[in-house]
Amino acid sequence: MILRKISTRASKVFQGALRDTTKCSKRHIIIAETNPFWTLPLALNDTHDSSYSVETGFKRIFQSKPLNGVYCNECEETTEATSGCEMVVFPPILTLLLKKFDFDDNTRTHSKTNRRVHVPPALETKEKTYELYAVVNHIGSLRGGHYTATIRSNEDRTWYEFDDTHVYKVEEQLFDGTGTYNSSTAYLLVYRASAKHDATNQIPPQTPNTSHSSRPPDSTTVEIGNDESSPKLCKSPTCKMTPPRIALIVIVSVLVAILIVVLAIIYR
Ligand SMILES: [Zn+2]
């Protein structure tokens, strides 16, 4: 909400859309609606496995679920139905919100889970591959804590920790060695879209309509005007992620995280 108030263009970078559809057993469409989203929340308490798999949780959003006792106008009767969800607008930046803050019905108290989550380096969707490039962490309890961000620099492909005014190279680089990353502090996972066919290439591929010669060699621009396309990420070797941009990403991420916590506390 803050981002949309500050800049609708900037908020578009994070904006996708989900289409929810409920169909009867004869595949008549009972409900179909498309809604925008800026983050996708993942409930960490929906399995009892020792650690939570973000990849599985992400896929679960798009699995169809059976529904009982839904009235279909075309069948003119109450029928069994299935509800499904699909992403119809793929945001250039996909943010997953790990729902660490919850309300315990048994104890009637709010709580924060520090459940370990297994974070995948990339997520596959129908149209795009999303590559993790930033994690916002929350350290502490429900009532008090601290936010940091772990961000991979585009310049040297190295992960850095952003802790208030202190920025340092992460000692144990994410996904190093094992190719996996587990975290009990991760709160927001920020993924950047790359073209589907080039999932293994770390540098986003050239789009057909652009060439190096047609763009300034030091361009760092992320074009955000077109909803339908992913950002045209800089491919020049001289491309640098400037400190102001990193700072802006950190500030916006932390503001969004704080807002989500405040809303969670107010509305529960
Ligand atoms: Zn029907």
Residues whose N, C-alpha, C, O or C-beta is under 5 A from the ligand:
A	BS01	ZN	C24 K26 H28 C72 E74 C75
